[in-house]
Amino acid sequence: MSSPHLIEQLAERVERLLLRHEELQRTNALMAEQLELLTAERDSLKSRLSAARARVDALLERLPVQHKDAA
């Protein structure tokens, strides 16, 4: 194999690797953005769930206590 041919092959491989690296960087950035959005959504849902639980607990506190009478 001639040296110029080997250098061309290596250059092509390096170019493909650089393109793949850029592609992976873009994918990683998109995934990080998605993670941030999903984390915010999860935190919002946890907050809403906590508020709903507090409202249910408050309603349960207002219910009259029923005693079982022996009949």
C-alpha positions, 0 to 999 in steps of 0.5 A: 500500500502506498503512503499517499493512499494510506494517508488518504484513507486515514484522512477519510476516516478522521473526517468520518469520525469528526462528523460522527463526533459532531452528530453525537454532540448534537444528539447529546445536547438534544437529550440534555434539553429533553432531560431538563424539560422532563425533570421540570415536568416531573417536579411540577407533577410532584408539586401538583400531587403534593397539593392534591394530597393536602387538599384530600387530607383537608377534606378528610379532616372535615368529614364527621367521625362515624362511630360503630354502634352495637345494634 
